[in-house]
Amino acid sequence: MPPFRDIEIDWCLDTLILLRNRFLWLEEKKGIPKSYRQESLYQYVTGRSSSDAHNALGDVRCLEEILESRKNWIRFGNGELKPLDYFMRKG
């Protein structure tokens, strides 16, 4: 059995909604990103292309690096948390 099956997940965060929040990018001297595709955001934040693009684990690592680059993402992210069943209903 995969190890994640033992973890209870009650809340989820739609990272696309979070990353499109203009306030998240205000501290950036470059301004607001022109594209919110993960590859574009990764290059915008790190200045390099991802070698793991379109690989599930690579995508998660890239997203982590994008979020870690935003010091204020938790403040905005907490406001976007939704119960897991909210996403299950949207299907």
C-alpha positions in Angstrom: 0.0 0.0 0.0 1.4 3.5 -0.9 2.5 5.5 2.1 0.2 8.4 1.4 -2.9 6.2 2.1 -2.1 6.5 5.9 -2.3 10.3 5.7 -5.6 12.1 6.3 -6.1 15.0 4.0 -8.8 17.4 5.1 -7.8 20.7 3.4 -6.6 21.5 -0.1 -5.1 24.5 -1.8 -5.6 25.4 -5.5 -2.2 26.7 -6.2 -3.2 28.1 -9.6 -5.6 30.5 -7.8 -2.9 31.3 -5.3 -0.2 32.0 -7.8 -2.5 34.3 -9.9 -3.0 36.5 -6.8 -1.4 39.8 -7.9 -0.4 40.7 -4.3 1.8 37.6 -4.2 4.1 39.2 -6.8 4.1 42.9 -5.6 7.5 42.5 -3.9 9.0 41.3 -7.1 11.1 44.0 -8.9 10.3 42.3 -12.2 6.6 42.9 -11.8 3.8 40.4 -12.3 4.5 37.3 -14.4 3.2 37.3 -17.9 2.2 33.6 -17.8 1.1 31.4 -14.9 2.1 28.1 -16.6 4.3 26.2 -14.1 7.3 26.1 -16.5 7.0 29.9 -17.1 6.7 30.6 -13.4 9.6 28.4 -12.5 11.8 30.2 -15.0 10.5 33.6 -13.8 11.4 32.8 -10.2 14.7 30.8 -10.6 16.0 32.2 -13.9 16.5 28.7 -15.3 14.5 26.0 -17.1 13.3 22.9 -15.3 15.0 19.7 -16.3 12.1 17.7 -14.8 9.2 19.4 -16.6 6.2 17.2 -17.1 7.4 14.6 -14.6 5.1 14.3 -11.6 7.8 14.4 -9.0 9.6 17.1 -10.9 6.5 19.2 -11.1 6.0 18.9 -7.3 9.6 20.0 -6.7 9.2 22.9 -9.1 6.0 24.0 -7.4 7.7 23.8 -4.0 10.6 26.0 -5.3 8.1 28.5 -6.7 6.2 28.7 -3.5 9.3 28.9 -1.4 10.4 32.0 -3.4 7.3 33.9 -2.3 7.8 34.8 1.4 4.2 35.8 1.7 2.5 32.8 0.1 1.3 31.3 3.3 -0.6 34.4 4.3 -2.5 34.3 1.0 -2.6 30.5 0.9 -4.4 30.3 4.2 -7.2 32.4 2.8 -7.6 30.0 -0.2 -7.7 26.7 1.8 -10.8 24.6 1.0 -12.1 21.4 2.6 -11.2 18.4 0.5 -14.9 17.6 -0.2 -15.2 21.0 -1.9 -12.8 19.7 -4.7 -14.4 16.3 -4.7 -17.8 17.9 -5.5 -16.3 20.0 -8.3 -14.9 16.9 -9.9 
